Amino acid sequence: MVRALLNRGAIGLVSTHDLALADIAGSLDGHLHNVHFQEDFEDGRMHFDYKLQEGVVTKSNGLALMRSIGLDV
């Protein structure tokens, strides 16, 4: 899908939780740039600073998020 959009001259943003999609950046001649938001958990709540960070996200918040809603994981 991303390649098809680029082939048609599209400009935009793609958001995903699929880290495999981030791997295609190297095969698209610099037309794709990976950035991410970073979040922290404080007192069971997720907080974002809403600043774009370079590269692919380096941590997962899935387990912390599940715990914050009371799931025993």
mmCIF file of the N, C-alpha and C atoms, coordinates in Angstrom:
data_MODEL
# 
_entry.id   MODEL 
# 
loop_
_atom_site.group_PDB 
_atom_site.id 
_atom_site.type_symbol 
_atom_site.label_atom_id 
_atom_site.label_alt_id 
_atom_site.label_comp_id 
_atom_site.label_asym_id 
_atom_site.label_entity_id 
_atom_site.label_seq_id 
_atom_site.pdbx_PDB_ins_code 
_atom_site.Cartn_x 
_atom_site.Cartn_y 
_atom_site.Cartn_z 
_atom_site.occupancy 
_atom_site.B_iso_or_equiv 
_atom_site.pdbx_formal_charge 
_atom_site.auth_seq_id 
_atom_site.auth_comp_id 
_atom_site.auth_asym_id 
_atom_site.auth_atom_id 
_atom_site.pdbx_PDB_model_num 
ATOM 1   N N  . MET A 1 1  ? 0.816  -1.176 0.000  1.00 0.00 ? 1  MET A N  1 
ATOM 2   C CA . MET A 1 1  ? 0.000  0.000  0.000  1.00 0.00 ? 1  MET A CA 1 
ATOM 3   C C  . MET A 1 1  ? 0.870  1.253  0.000  1.00 0.00 ? 1  MET A C  1 
ATOM 4   N N  . VAL A 1 2  ? 1.887  1.270  0.875  1.00 0.00 ? 2  VAL A N  1 
ATOM 5   C CA . VAL A 1 2  ? 2.763  2.435  0.946  1.00 0.00 ? 2  VAL A CA 1 
ATOM 6   C C  . VAL A 1 2  ? 3.496  2.635  -0.378 1.00 0.00 ? 2  VAL A C  1 
ATOM 7   N N  . ARG A 1 3  ? 3.996  1.542  -0.956 1.00 0.00 ? 3  ARG A N  1 
ATOM 8   C CA . ARG A 1 3  ? 4.687  1.657  -2.248 1.00 0.00 ? 3  ARG A CA 1 
ATOM 9   C C  . ARG A 1 3  ? 3.742  2.173  -3.327 1.00 0.00 ? 3  ARG A C  1 
ATOM 10  N N  . ALA A 1 4  ? 2.517  1.695  -3.344 1.00 0.00 ? 4  ALA A N  1 
ATOM 11  C CA . ALA A 1 4  ? 1.539  2.140  -4.344 1.00 0.00 ? 4  ALA A CA 1 
ATOM 12  C C  . ALA A 1 4  ? 1.253  3.631  -4.192 1.00 0.00 ? 4  ALA A C  1 
ATOM 13  N N  . LEU A 1 5  ? 1.121  4.094  -2.972 1.00 0.00 ? 5  LEU A N  1 
ATOM 14  C CA . LEU A 1 5  ? 0.889  5.521  -2.739 1.00 0.00 ? 5  LEU A CA 1 
ATOM 15  C C  . LEU A 1 5  ? 2.078  6.360  -3.204 1.00 0.00 ? 5  LEU A C  1 
ATOM 16  N N  . LEU A 1 6  ? 3.286  5.913  -2.874 1.00 0.00 ? 6  LEU A N  1 
ATOM 17  C CA . LEU A 1 6  ? 4.483  6.646  -3.297 1.00 0.00 ? 6  LEU A CA 1 
ATOM 18  C C  . LEU A 1 6  ? 4.604  6.679  -4.816 1.00 0.00 ? 6  LEU A C  1 
ATOM 19  N N  . ASN A 1 7  ? 4.283  5.570  -5.467 1.00 0.00 ? 7  ASN A N  1 
ATOM 20  C CA . ASN A 1 7  ? 4.347  5.512  -6.928 1.00 0.00 ? 7  ASN A CA 1 
ATOM 21  C C  . ASN A 1 7  ? 3.391  6.491  -7.582 1.00 0.00 ? 7  ASN A C  1 
ATOM 22  N N  . ARG A 1 8  ? 2.362  6.882  -6.865 1.00 0.00 ? 8  ARG A N  1 
ATOM 23  C CA . ARG A 1 8  ? 1.390  7.841  -7.389 1.00 0.00 ? 8  ARG A CA 1 
ATOM 24  C C  . ARG A 1 8  ? 1.665  9.267  -6.916 1.00 0.00 ? 8  ARG A C  1 
ATOM 25  N N  . GLY A 1 9  ? 2.815  9.468  -6.254 1.00 0.00 ? 9  GLY A N  1 
ATOM 26  C CA . GLY A 1 9  ? 3.213  10.808 -5.835 1.00 0.00 ? 9  GLY A CA 1 
ATOM 27  C C  . GLY A 1 9  ? 2.578  11.286 -4.545 1.00 0.00 ? 9  GLY A C  1 
ATOM 28  N N  . ALA A 1 10 ? 2.033  10.381 -3.763 1.00 0.00 ? 10 ALA A N  1 
ATOM 29  C CA . ALA A 1 10 ? 1.352  10.763 -2.525 1.00 0.00 ? 10 ALA A CA 1 
ATOM 30  C C  . ALA A 1 10 ? 2.341  11.284 -1.485 1.00 0.00 ? 10 ALA A C  1 
ATOM 31  N N  . ILE A 1 11 ? 1.846  12.190 -0.652 1.00 0.00 ? 11 ILE A N  1 
ATOM 32  C CA . ILE A 1 11 ? 2.576  12.714 0.494  1.00 0.00 ? 11 ILE A CA 1 
ATOM 33  C C  . ILE A 1 11 ? 1.668  12.552 1.709  1.00 0.00 ? 11 ILE A C  1 
ATOM 34  N N  . GLY A 1 12 ? 2.208  12.083 2.816  1.00 0.00 ? 12 GLY A N  1 
ATOM 35  C CA . GLY A 1 12 ? 1.356  11.946 3.991  1.00 0.00 ? 12 GLY A CA 1 
ATOM 36  C C  . GLY A 1 12 ? 2.040  11.220 5.117  1.00 0.00 ? 12 GLY A C  1 
ATOM 37  N N  . LEU A 1 13 ? 1.234  10.807 6.074  1.00 0.00 ? 13 LEU A N  1 
ATOM 38  C CA . LEU A 1 13 ? 1.698  10.101 7.262  1.00 0.00 ? 13 LEU A CA 1 
ATOM 39  C C  . LEU A 1 13 ? 1.014  8.747  7.343  1.00 0.00 ? 13 LEU A C  1 
ATOM 40  N N  . VAL A 1 14 ? 1.753  7.765  7.843  1.00 0.00 ? 14 VAL A N  1 
ATOM 41  C CA . VAL A 1 14 ? 1.201  6.432  8.084  1.00 0.00 ? 14 VAL A CA 1 
ATOM 42  C C  . VAL A 1 14 ? 1.474  6.103  9.537  1.00 0.00 ? 14 VAL A C  1 
ATOM 43  N N  . SER A 1 15 ? 0.450  5.676  10.240 1.00 0.00 ? 15 SER A N  1 
ATOM 44  C CA . SER A 1 15 ? 0.598  5.291  11.634 1.00 0.00 ? 15 SER A CA 1 
ATOM 45  C C  . SER A 1 15 ? 0.305  3.806  11.766 1.00 0.00 ? 15 SER A C  1 
ATOM 46  N N  . THR A 1 16 ? 1.137  3.092  12.516 1.00 0.00 ? 16 THR A N  1 
ATOM 47  C CA . THR A 1 16 ? 0.943  1.658  12.652 1.00 0.00 ? 16 THR A CA 1 
ATOM 48  C C  . THR A 1 16 ? 1.544  1.155  13.957 1.00 0.00 ? 16 THR A C  1 
ATOM 49  N N  . HIS A 1 17 ? 1.049  0.021  14.388 1.00 0.00 ? 17 HIS A N  1 
ATOM 50  C CA . HIS A 1 17 ? 1.654  -0.710 15.502 1.00 0.00 ? 17 HIS A CA 1 
ATOM 51  C C  . HIS A 1 17 ? 2.450  -1.893 14.980 1.00 0.00 ? 17 HIS A C  1 
ATOM 52  N N  . ASP A 1 18 ? 2.496  -2.055 13.665 1.00 0.00 ? 18 ASP A N  1 
ATOM 53  C CA . ASP A 1 18 ? 3.195  -3.165 13.025 1.00 0.00 ? 18 ASP A CA 1 
ATOM 54  C C  . ASP A 1 18 ? 4.632  -2.747 12.731 1.00 0.00 ? 18 ASP A C  1 
ATOM 55  N N  . LEU A 1 19 ? 5.561  -3.200 13.553 1.00 0.00 ? 19 LEU A N  1 
ATOM 56  C CA . LEU A 1 19 ? 6.956  -2.803 13.391 1.00 0.00 ? 19 LEU A CA 1 
ATOM 57  C C  . LEU A 1 19 ? 7.558  -3.303 12.086 1.00 0.00 ? 19 LEU A C  1 
ATOM 58  N N  . ALA A 1 20 ? 6.978  -4.331 11.476 1.00 0.00 ? 20 ALA A N  1 
ATOM 59  C CA . ALA A 1 20 ? 7.474  -4.822 10.190 1.00 0.00 ? 20 ALA A CA 1 
ATOM 60  C C  . ALA A 1 20 ? 7.316  -3.746 9.113  1.00 0.00 ? 20 ALA A C  1 
ATOM 61  N N  . LEU A 1 21 ? 6.309  -2.908 9.231  1.00 0.00 ? 21 LEU A N  1 
ATOM 62  C CA . LEU A 1 21 ? 6.119  -1.836 8.258  1.00 0.00 ? 21 LEU A CA 1 
ATOM 63  C C  . LEU A 1 21 ? 7.286  -0.853 8.307  1.00 0.00 ? 21 LEU A C  1 
ATOM 64  N N  . ALA A 1 22 ? 7.839  -0.641 9.471  1.00 0.00 ? 22 ALA A N  1 
ATOM 65  C CA . ALA A 1 22 ? 8.976  0.275  9.603  1.00 0.00 ? 22 ALA A CA 1 
ATOM 66  C C  . ALA A 1 22 ? 10.198 -0.236 8.851  1.00 0.00 ? 22 ALA A C  1 
ATOM 67  N N  . ASP A 1 23 ? 10.299 -1.538 8.664  1.00 0.00 ? 23 ASP A N  1 
ATOM 68  C CA . ASP A 1 23 ? 11.451 -2.126 7.976  1.00 0.00 ? 23 ASP A CA 1 
ATOM 69  C C  . ASP A 1 23 ? 11.525 -1.751 6.501  1.00 0.00 ? 23 ASP A C  1 
ATOM 70  N N  . ILE A 1 24 ? 10.426 -1.356 5.903  1.00 0.00 ? 24 ILE A N  1 
ATOM 71  C CA . ILE A 1 24 ? 10.464 -1.058 4.467  1.00 0.00 ? 24 ILE A CA 1 
ATOM 72  C C  . ILE A 1 24 ? 11.100 0.294  4.174  1.00 0.00 ? 24 ILE A C  1 
ATOM 73  N N  . ALA A 1 25 ? 11.365 1.092  5.190  1.00 0.00 ? 25 ALA A N  1 
ATOM 74  C CA . ALA A 1 25 ? 11.946 2.417  4.974  1.00 0.00 ? 25 ALA A CA 1 
ATOM 75  C C  . ALA A 1 25 ? 13.248 2.331  4.185  1.00 0.00 ? 25 ALA A C  1 
ATOM 76  N N  . GLY A 1 26 ? 14.065 1.340  4.464  1.00 0.00 ? 26 GLY A N  1 
ATOM 77  C CA . GLY A 1 26 ? 15.355 1.208  3.789  1.00 0.00 ? 26 GLY A CA 1 
ATOM 78  C C  . GLY A 1 26 ? 15.243 0.850  2.324  1.00 0.00 ? 26 GLY A C  1 
ATOM 79  N N  . SER A 1 27 ? 14.101 0.338  1.905  1.00 0.00 ? 27 SER A N  1 
ATOM 80  C CA . SER A 1 27 ? 13.946 -0.086 0.510  1.00 0.00 ? 27 SER A CA 1 
ATOM 81  C C  . SER A 1 27 ? 13.211 0.939  -0.344 1.00 0.00 ? 27 SER A C  1 
ATOM 82  N N  . LEU A 1 28 ? 12.981 2.119  0.181  1.00 0.00 ? 28 LEU A N  1 
ATOM 83  C CA . LEU A 1 28 ? 12.189 3.114  -0.564 1.00 0.00 ? 28 LEU A CA 1 
ATOM 84  C C  . LEU A 1 28 ? 12.988 4.370  -0.905 1.00 0.00 ? 28 LEU A C  1 
ATOM 85  N N  . ASP A 1 29 ? 14.285 4.234  -1.076 1.00 0.00 ? 29 ASP A N  1 
ATOM 86  C CA . ASP A 1 29 ? 15.147 5.316  -1.561 1.00 0.00 ? 29 ASP A CA 1 
ATOM 87  C C  . ASP A 1 29 ? 14.958 6.634  -0.808 1.00 0.00 ? 29 ASP A C  1 
ATOM 88  N N  . GLY A 1 30 ? 14.829 6.576  0.502  1.00 0.00 ? 30 GLY A N  1 
ATOM 89  C CA . GLY A 1 30 ? 14.720 7.783  1.292  1.00 0.00 ? 30 GLY A CA 1 
ATOM 90  C C  . GLY A 1 30 ? 13.369 8.460  1.262  1.00 0.00 ? 30 GLY A C  1 
ATOM 91  N N  . HIS A 1 31 ? 12.362 7.814  0.670  1.00 0.00 ? 31 HIS A N  1 
ATOM 92  C CA . HIS A 1 31 ? 11.026 8.402  0.597  1.00 0.00 ? 31 HIS A CA 1 
ATOM 93  C C  . HIS A 1 31 ? 10.214 8.179  1.864  1.00 0.00 ? 31 HIS A C  1 
ATOM 94  N N  . LEU A 1 32 ? 10.717 7.356  2.763  1.00 0.00 ? 32 LEU A N  1 
ATOM 95  C CA . LEU A 1 32 ? 10.014 7.064  4.008  1.00 0.00 ? 32 LEU A CA 1 
ATOM 96  C C  . LEU A 1 32 ? 10.952 7.366  5.166  1.00 0.00 ? 32 LEU A C  1 
ATOM 97  N N  . HIS A 1 33 ? 10.443 8.050  6.156  1.00 0.00 ? 33 HIS A N  1 
ATOM 98  C CA . HIS A 1 33 ? 11.255 8.443  7.311  1.00 0.00 ? 33 HIS A CA 1 
ATOM 99  C C  . HIS A 1 33 ? 10.517 8.001  8.577  1.00 0.00 ? 33 HIS A C  1 
ATOM 100 N N  . ASN A 1 34 ? 11.152 7.154  9.374  1.00 0.00 ? 34 ASN A N  1 
ATOM 101 C CA . ASN A 1 34 ? 10.537 6.651  10.607 1.00 0.00 ? 34 ASN A CA 1 
ATOM 102 C C  . ASN A 1 34 ? 10.712 7.627  11.757 1.00 0.00 ? 34 ASN A C  1 
ATOM 103 N N  . VAL A 1 35 ? 9.605  7.954  12.408 1.00 0.00 ? 35 VAL A N  1 
ATOM 104 C CA . VAL A 1 35 ? 9.587  8.747  13.632 1.00 0.00 ? 35 VAL A CA 1 
ATOM 105 C C  . VAL A 1 35 ? 8.546  8.139  14.564 1.00 0.00 ? 35 VAL A C  1 
ATOM 106 N N  . HIS A 1 36 ? 8.590  8.514  15.827 1.00 0.00 ? 36 HIS A N  1 
ATOM 107 C CA . HIS A 1 36 ? 7.630  7.975  16.786 1.00 0.00 ? 36 HIS A CA 1 
ATOM 108 C C  . HIS A 1 36 ? 7.407  8.965  17.932 1.00 0.00 ? 36 HIS A C  1 
ATOM 109 N N  . PHE A 1 37 ? 6.343  8.726  18.678 1.00 0.00 ? 37 PHE A N  1 
ATOM 110 C CA . PHE A 1 37 ? 6.094  9.444  19.922 1.00 0.00 ? 37 PHE A CA 1 
ATOM 111 C C  . PHE A 1 37 ? 6.531  8.555  21.071 1.00 0.00 ? 37 PHE A C  1 
ATOM 112 N N  . GLN A 1 38 ? 7.024  9.156  22.116 1.00 0.00 ? 38 GLN A N  1 
ATOM 113 C CA . GLN A 1 38 ? 7.430  8.410  23.304 1.00 0.00 ? 38 GLN A CA 1 
ATOM 114 C C  . GLN A 1 38 ? 6.429  8.683  24.423 1.00 0.00 ? 38 GLN A C  1 
ATOM 115 N N  . GLU A 1 39 ? 6.125  7.657  25.183 1.00 0.00 ? 39 GLU A N  1 
ATOM 116 C CA . GLU A 1 39 ? 5.199  7.824  26.294 1.00 0.00 ? 39 GLU A CA 1 
ATOM 117 C C  . GLU A 1 39 ? 5.829  7.296  27.577 1.00 0.00 ? 39 GLU A C  1 
ATOM 118 N N  . ASP A 1 40 ? 5.313  7.776  28.679 1.00 0.00 ? 40 ASP A N  1 
ATOM 119 C CA . ASP A 1 40 ? 5.733  7.295  29.995 1.00 0.00 ? 40 ASP A CA 1 
ATOM 120 C C  . ASP A 1 40 ? 4.492  7.019  30.819 1.00 0.00 ? 40 ASP A C  1 
ATOM 121 N N  . PHE A 1 41 ? 4.615  6.076  31.753 1.00 0.00 ? 41 PHE A N  1 
ATOM 122 C CA . PHE A 1 41 ? 3.529  5.783  32.673 1.00 0.00 ? 41 PHE A CA 1 
ATOM 123 C C  . PHE A 1 41 ? 3.879  6.376  34.029 1.00 0.00 ? 41 PHE A C  1 
ATOM 124 N N  . GLU A 1 42 ? 2.972  7.155  34.578 1.00 0.00 ? 42 GLU A N  1 
ATOM 125 C CA . GLU A 1 42 ? 3.123  7.698  35.925 1.00 0.00 ? 42 GLU A CA 1 
ATOM 126 C C  . GLU A 1 42 ? 1.806  7.495  36.663 1.00 0.00 ? 42 GLU A C  1 
ATOM 127 N N  . ASP A 1 43 ? 1.871  6.884  37.821 1.00 0.00 ? 43 ASP A N  1 
ATOM 128 C CA . ASP A 1 43 ? 0.679  6.636  38.629 1.00 0.00 ? 43 ASP A CA 1 
ATOM 129 C C  . ASP A 1 43 ? -0.409 5.923  37.842 1.00 0.00 ? 43 ASP A C  1 
ATOM 130 N N  . GLY A 1 44 ? 0.004  4.961  37.009 1.00 0.00 ? 44 GLY A N  1 
ATOM 131 C CA . GLY A 1 44 ? -0.952 4.173  36.242 1.00 0.00 ? 44 GLY A CA 1 
ATOM 132 C C  . GLY A 1 44 ? -1.563 4.879  35.052 1.00 0.00 ? 44 GLY A C  1 
ATOM 133 N N  . ARG A 1 45 ? -1.045 6.044  34.692 1.00 0.00 ? 45 ARG A N  1 
ATOM 134 C CA . ARG A 1 45 ? -1.575 6.807  33.559 1.00 0.00 ? 45 ARG A CA 1 
ATOM 135 C C  . ARG A 1 45 ? -0.490 7.028  32.518 1.00 0.00 ? 45 ARG A C  1 
ATOM 136 N N  . MET A 1 46 ? -0.890 6.954  31.257 1.00 0.00 ? 46 MET A N  1 
ATOM 137 C CA . MET A 1 46 ? 0.034  7.165  30.161 1.00 0.00 ? 46 MET A CA 1 
ATOM 138 C C  . MET A 1 46 ? 0.109  8.663  29.835 1.00 0.00 ? 46 MET A C  1 
ATOM 139 N N  . HIS A 1 47 ? 1.340  9.146  29.672 1.00 0.00 ? 47 HIS A N  1 
ATOM 140 C CA . HIS A 1 47 ? 1.565  10.549 29.333 1.00 0.00 ? 47 HIS A CA 1 
ATOM 141 C C  . HIS A 1 47 ? 2.465  10.646 28.108 1.00 0.00 ? 47 HIS A C  1 
ATOM 142 N N  . PHE A 1 48 ? 2.081  11.481 27.163 1.00 0.00 ? 48 PHE A N  1 
ATOM 143 C CA . PHE A 1 48 ? 2.878  11.734 25.970 1.00 0.00 ? 48 PHE A CA 1 
ATOM 144 C C  . PHE A 1 48 ? 3.433  13.150 26.024 1.00 0.00 ? 48 PHE A C  1 
ATOM 145 N N  . ASP A 1 49 ? 4.621  13.352 25.440 1.00 0.00 ? 49 ASP A N  1 
ATOM 146 C CA . ASP A 1 49 ? 5.126  14.716 25.317 1.00 0.00 ? 49 ASP A CA 1 
ATOM 147 C C  . ASP A 1 49 ? 4.813  15.294 23.934 1.00 0.00 ? 49 ASP A C  1 
ATOM 148 N N  . TYR A 1 50 ? 4.292  14.480 23.038 1.00 0.00 ? 50 TYR A N  1 
ATOM 149 C CA . TYR A 1 50 ? 3.876  14.897 21.692 1.00 0.00 ? 50 TYR A CA 1 
ATOM 150 C C  . TYR A 1 50 ? 5.000  15.523 20.887 1.00 0.00 ? 50 TYR A C  1 
ATOM 151 N N  . LYS A 1 51 ? 6.211  15.046 21.100 1.00 0.00 ? 51 LYS A N  1 
ATOM 152 C CA . LYS A 1 51 ? 7.361  15.463 20.305 1.00 0.00 ? 51 LYS A CA 1 
ATOM 153 C C  . LYS A 1 51 ? 7.812  14.278 19.468 1.00 0.00 ? 51 LYS A C  1 
ATOM 154 N N  . LEU A 1 52 ? 7.973  14.498 18.172 1.00 0.00 ? 52 LEU A N  1 
ATOM 155 C CA . LEU A 1 52 ? 8.436  13.425 17.309 1.00 0.00 ? 52 LEU A CA 1 
ATOM 156 C C  . LEU A 1 52 ? 9.875  13.072 17.635 1.00 0.00 ? 52 LEU A C  1 
ATOM 157 N N  . GLN A 1 53 ? 10.118 11.785 17.812 1.00 0.00 ? 53 GLN A N  1 
ATOM 158 C CA . GLN A 1 53 ? 11.448 11.259 18.069 1.00 0.00 ? 53 GLN A CA 1 
ATOM 159 C C  . GLN A 1 53 ? 11.933 10.550 16.811 1.00 0.00 ? 53 GLN A C  1 
ATOM 160 N N  . GLU A 1 54 ? 13.209 10.640 16.519 1.00 0.00 ? 54 GLU A N  1 
ATOM 161 C CA . GLU A 1 54 ? 13.776 9.980  15.352 1.00 0.00 ? 54 GLU A CA 1 
ATOM 162 C C  . GLU A 1 54 ? 13.736 8.461  15.486 1.00 0.00 ? 54 GLU A C  1 
ATOM 163 N N  . GLY A 1 55 ? 13.523 7.771  14.384 1.00 0.00 ? 55 GLY A N  1 
ATOM 164 C CA . GLY A 1 55 ? 13.629 6.323  14.320 1.00 0.00 ? 55 GLY A CA 1 
ATOM 165 C C  . GLY A 1 55 ? 12.377 5.589  14.751 1.00 0.00 ? 55 GLY A C  1 
ATOM 166 N N  . VAL A 1 56 ? 12.540 4.276  14.846 1.00 0.00 ? 56 VAL A N  1 
ATOM 167 C CA . VAL A 1 56 ? 11.460 3.371  15.229 1.00 0.00 ? 56 VAL A CA 1 
ATOM 168 C C  . VAL A 1 56 ? 11.369 3.334  16.752 1.00 0.00 ? 56 VAL A C  1 
ATOM 169 N N  . VAL A 1 57 ? 10.175 3.204  17.270 1.00 0.00 ? 57 VAL A N  1 
ATOM 170 C CA . VAL A 1 57 ? 9.966  3.139  18.710 1.00 0.00 ? 57 VAL A CA 1 
ATOM 171 C C  . VAL A 1 57 ? 10.817 2.019  19.317 1.00 0.00 ? 57 VAL A C  1 
ATOM 172 N N  . THR A 1 58 ? 11.355 2.259  20.504 1.00 0.00 ? 58 THR A N  1 
ATOM 173 C CA . THR A 1 58 ? 12.266 1.298  21.119 1.00 0.00 ? 58 THR A CA 1 
ATOM 174 C C  . THR A 1 58 ? 11.672 0.567  22.312 1.00 0.00 ? 58 THR A C  1 
ATOM 175 N N  . LYS A 1 59 ? 10.460 0.943  22.709 1.00 0.00 ? 59 LYS A N  1 
ATOM 176 C CA . LYS A 1 59 ? 9.834  0.226  23.824 1.00 0.00 ? 59 LYS A CA 1 
ATOM 177 C C  . LYS A 1 59 ? 8.350  0.028  23.523 1.00 0.00 ? 59 LYS A C  1 
ATOM 178 N N  . SER A 1 60 ? 7.801  -0.969 24.170 1.00 0.00 ? 60 SER A N  1 
ATOM 179 C CA . SER A 1 60 ? 6.392  -1.292 23.982 1.00 0.00 ? 60 SER A CA 1 
ATOM 180 C C  . SER A 1 60 ? 5.620  -0.932 25.244 1.00 0.00 ? 60 SER A C  1 
ATOM 181 N N  . ASN A 1 61 ? 4.440  -0.375 25.064 1.00 0.00 ? 61 ASN A N  1 
ATOM 182 C CA . ASN A 1 61 ? 3.637  -0.002 26.226 1.00 0.00 ? 61 ASN A CA 1 
ATOM 183 C C  . ASN A 1 61 ? 2.464  -0.950 26.461 1.00 0.00 ? 61 ASN A C  1 
ATOM 184 N N  . GLY A 1 62 ? 2.382  -2.015 25.690 1.00 0.00 ? 62 GLY A N  1 
ATOM 185 C CA . GLY A 1 62 ? 1.240  -2.919 25.764 1.00 0.00 ? 62 GLY A CA 1 
ATOM 186 C C  . GLY A 1 62 ? 0.963  -3.485 27.144 1.00 0.00 ? 62 GLY A C  1 
ATOM 187 N N  . LEU A 1 63 ? 1.979  -4.041 27.789 1.00 0.00 ? 63 LEU A N  1 
ATOM 188 C CA . LEU A 1 63 ? 1.773  -4.637 29.112 1.00 0.00 ? 63 LEU A CA 1 
ATOM 189 C C  . LEU A 1 63 ? 1.419  -3.581 30.152 1.00 0.00 ? 63 LEU A C  1 
ATOM 190 N N  . ALA A 1 64 ? 2.106  -2.450 30.123 1.00 0.00 ? 64 ALA A N  1 
ATOM 191 C CA . ALA A 1 64 ? 1.798  -1.382 31.084 1.00 0.00 ? 64 ALA A CA 1 
ATOM 192 C C  . ALA A 1 64 ? 0.382  -0.869 30.871 1.00 0.00 ? 64 ALA A C  1 
ATOM 193 N N  . LEU A 1 65 ? -0.042 -0.768 29.635 1.00 0.00 ? 65 LEU A N  1 
ATOM 194 C CA . LEU A 1 65 ? -1.400 -0.318 29.345 1.00 0.00 ? 65 LEU A CA 1 
ATOM 195 C C  . LEU A 1 65 ? -2.431 -1.310 29.874 1.00 0.00 ? 65 LEU A C  1 
ATOM 196 N N  . MET A 1 66 ? -2.190 -2.610 29.669 1.00 0.00 ? 66 MET A N  1 
ATOM 197 C CA . MET A 1 66 ? -3.118 -3.625 30.176 1.00 0.00 ? 66 MET A CA 1 
ATOM 198 C C  . MET A 1 66 ? -3.188 -3.590 31.704 1.00 0.00 ? 66 MET A C  1 
ATOM 199 N N  . ARG A 1 67 ? -2.044 -3.430 32.346 1.00 0.00 ? 67 ARG A N  1 
ATOM 200 C CA . ARG A 1 67 ? -2.030 -3.336 33.819 1.00 0.00 ? 67 ARG A CA 1 
ATOM 201 C C  . ARG A 1 67 ? -2.792 -2.102 34.302 1.00 0.00 ? 67 ARG A C  1 
ATOM 202 N N  . SER A 1 68 ? -2.701 -1.001 33.546 1.00 0.00 ? 68 SER A N  1 
ATOM 203 C CA . SER A 1 68 ? -3.351 0.237  33.972 1.00 0.00 ? 68 SER A CA 1 
ATOM 204 C C  . SER A 1 68 ? -4.864 0.140  33.977 1.00 0.00 ? 68 SER A C  1 
ATOM 205 N N  . ILE A 1 69 ? -5.415 -0.828 33.230 1.00 0.00 ? 69 ILE A N  1 
ATOM 206 C CA . ILE A 1 69 ? -6.861 -1.018 33.235 1.00 0.00 ? 69 ILE A CA 1 
ATOM 207 C C  . ILE A 1 69 ? -7.285 -2.218 34.078 1.00 0.00 ? 69 ILE A C  1 
ATOM 208 N N  . GLY A 1 70 ? -6.308 -2.736 34.869 1.00 0.00 ? 70 GLY A N  1 
ATOM 209 C CA . GLY A 1 70 ? -6.643 -3.775 35.843 1.00 0.00 ? 70 GLY A CA 1 
ATOM 210 C C  . GLY A 1 70 ? -6.448 -5.203 35.393 1.00 0.00 ? 70 GLY A C  1 
ATOM 211 N N  . LEU A 1 71 ? -5.895 -5.431 34.219 1.00 0.00 ? 71 LEU A N  1 
ATOM 212 C CA . LEU A 1 71 ? -5.659 -6.799 33.776 1.00 0.00 ? 71 LEU A CA 1 
ATOM 213 C C  . LEU A 1 71 ? -4.432 -7.360 34.488 1.00 0.00 ? 71 LEU A C  1 
ATOM 214 N N  . ASP A 1 72 ? -4.517 -8.601 34.917 1.00 0.00 ? 72 ASP A N  1 
ATOM 215 C CA . ASP A 1 72 ? -3.423 -9.250 35.632 1.00 0.00 ? 72 ASP A CA 1 
ATOM 216 C C  . ASP A 1 72 ? -2.516 -9.959 34.620 1.00 0.00 ? 72 ASP A C  1 
ATOM 217 N N  . VAL A 1 73 ? -1.538 -9.214 34.120 1.00 0.00 ? 73 VAL A N  1 
ATOM 218 C CA . VAL A 1 73 ? -0.617 -9.780 33.123 1.00 0.00 ? 73 VAL A CA 1 
ATOM 219 C C  . VAL A 1 73 ? 0.804  -9.736 33.629 1.00 0.00 ? 73 VAL A C  1 
# 
